[in-house]
Amino acid sequence: MSGTQPYIPRPGERIAKPDRFRGSRLSELKIWWREIDRVLLFLILILMALGTAAVAAASPASAGRLSTSDVQLPDLYFYWAHLRWQALGLITLFAASMLSLDNARRLGVLLAAAMLSALFLVPIIGHEVNGAKRWINLGMRFQPSEFLKPGFAIALAWILTWRLRDPHLPVLAVVTGVMGLVGLLLMLQPNLGATILFGGVWFVLVLLSGVSIQRIGMLMGGGVVLMTLAYFFYPNAQNRINSFLGGGTAFDQVDLAERTLLAGGWTGSGLWLGVRKMNLPEAHTDYIFSVIGEEFGLIVCALIVLLYLGIVVRVLVRLADEENLFVLLAGAGLVTQIGGQAFINILVNLQLFPSKGMTLPLVSYGGSSTIAVCLGAGLLLAITRRNPFLTRETPGLRAKLSEKLLSEERKRA
């Protein structure tokens, strides 16, 4: 027997409980750091840092345009506000990235259901800005379509995986119906740009879910028909497309954006030394890419494009070895949403796409939209988490494609 006597507390004395919470939280952080895609996280944080500098450059232009004789906004008004929203966005991003796969799926589905319900309320209690009724004011003004974006991708990915349990379930009809309902509610606001973006996410998910080439062709044809109908029966879309095809004038905001973008040359005019940005509407949101071009130069613009490409490629490479269909679809949908919105915004600034009123994700100033984008990025990080010590039991997408190509070559031989 051991010579040590067990400790017996005296009357009224309490034994200190072990601090298990702190140890468990530390272990959770270690697991999170081991499983998280640190390269993807680094790319996202770089974009947010560049966005902070870009908003600082654009803030004087927007503050000057929005100032009145009664209210004079400070030059850095939007910069300080952006810092506050970014702090909340970073908290949201890291909190979402720590979710397990099941909790990320549950949050995405609940978010999609809640924001879809909010879209029904927008025509009734929505707040109108610049002729569009897209916002709901509940103490804090927010745009339901912004928060719907990450939930939409995750919900559609979840629905498409139902086929694994029952191949006869009409999952394609269900996701197409959801897309049609979302598109109808967005066009009532009106919000053609968001409708196109949601349609792109829907198309990518349907394509990756294994739909036949014949059905894909039918879906593409239906998309062309809908765009044609939108041009003839939707005045907002017709005006934007006509302005784009007509080349614009010196007074069009898209033309002003292109002139501002090219004014700084390769190296830019320097921080707060830009002149053309002072005439640019929405310099801190929709056309912040042009402000970056004038003050920081085309080299920094190219760097931002490469960062977005890096995010897309990094996610796709990570998903190429994924064996979980939900992870594959949800990750592809989320990165399509972020990358698609970024490249639409950039093409608008380059006068290569009609104006859509769409911000540059992770870079543009935004209130609740910054929270929504960071939430989407955090869910993307959570879904792409992977334990490096677990081995795969079944081949991933890359291996399956290699086997398919090899079998086709053998048949030809």
Salt bridges, closest charged atoms under 4 A:
ASP19 OD2 - ARG22 NE 3.13
GLU28 OE1 - ARG25 NE 3.61
GLU35 OE1 - ARG385 NH2 2.90
ASP37 OD1 - ARG314 NH2 2.97
ASP37 OD2 - ARG318 NH1 3.73
ASP102 OD1 - ARG105 NH1 3.08
GLU146 OE2 - LYS149 NZ 3.15
ASP255 OD2 - ARG259 NE 2.64
GLU295 OE2 - LYS277 NZ 2.42
ASP321 OD1 - ARG398 NE 2.93
GLU322 OE1 - ARG386 NH2 3.57
